[in-house]
Amino acid sequence: MQKQPRQNASIPPAQTDLFGGAGNDANVGTEVAEASEAQQSALAASNEHARCDVTALEGLSDYTESDQLHYYPSQFTAQADHWFSCLQANMPWRQDTLTIAGQQRLIPRLQVWMGDKGTDYQYSGIALTPELWLAPMADIKQQVEAIAGCSFNSALLNFYRDGNDSVAWHADDEAELDDTVPIASISLGQARRFSIKPKKHYLQRLASMGHNVSGRSATRRQELHHGSLLLMMPGVQKRWQHAVLKQPEITGGRINLTFRKVRTRSR
Ligand SMILES: O=C(O)CCC(=O)C(=O)O
């Protein structure tokens, strides 16, 4: 059975001030480049108060824990500067090409696909063969696994060079992703706005259940801060879409790491 994220306290009830109450940026203040599991537990505990549920629409009758996002604004504050500079300098960043309506377009960001052998992955027509784990990614993976309570075998690294880089509305719902495992997203560098809204089929279902929501009214937004962790429960990919849209006024760079579990043949 899929393990749930480690609970140091019970998950707080869905909040009506969605995305609004996530503002605690307290520096957890521990040097944890080589953090032990005990240190990670302590960090998670000290960060616990900052966790909030961000996708819940108040009163949805089929809302479940599987739809939740948990935002930990300061989970990796202590490691964030080091990770950002190390990843920016040392990853084999590349700009891949998408084919849209027969036309080739460079994606508006740099990326790297990293993982265990056999974790090949494809999205939007881009076929990705994994780079094997490079430092410090294996260490970051271990630290995030300790908090998420599950194991990951791959990660997509995105580098947004400035506010003109973006990722369009999508869900990470490809068949090769294990849809019982959460996706864990770490943000480093410039804070950027993460947006999330129900997929069309989910909006229709909500309407048929008598909920008066539109894509616009149901859209939620969250600034993802330097050193933060966002855990997306598996239902998020089934019923919701997310995006990091352009913010042209922003000049700083941002790195995002999304840890995932790809189904491999040996599974
Ligand atoms: O940069 C982010 O926060 C989101 C990245 C994302 O949506 C993805 O990797 O699928």
The ligand as an SDF file (V2000), in Angstrom:
LIG
                    3D

 10  9  0  0  0  0  0  0  0  0999 V2000
    8.2330   24.5740  -11.7030 O   0  0  0  0  0  0  0  0  0  0  0  0
    7.2890   24.1280  -11.0760 C   0  0  0  0  0  0  0  0  0  0  0  0
    6.9940   24.4900   -9.9570 O   0  0  0  0  0  0  0  0  0  0  0  0
    6.3770   23.1150  -11.7410 C   0  0  0  0  0  0  0  0  0  0  0  0
    7.0970   22.1780  -12.6530 C   0  0  0  0  0  0  0  0  0  0  0  0
    6.1420   21.2500  -13.3110 C   0  0  0  0  0  0  0  0  0  0  0  0
    4.9970   21.5220  -13.4500 O   0  0  0  0  0  0  0  0  0  0  0  0
    6.6230   19.9660  -13.7950 C   0  0  0  0  0  0  0  0  0  0  0  0
    7.8290   19.6790  -13.7280 O   0  0  0  0  0  0  0  0  0  0  0  0
    5.7750   19.1860  -14.2670 O   0  0  0  0  0  0  0  0  0  0  0  0
  1  2  2  0
  2  3  1  0
  2  4  1  0
  4  5  1  0
  5  6  1  0
  6  7  2  0
  6  8  1  0
  8  9  2  0
  8 10  1  0
M  END
$$$$
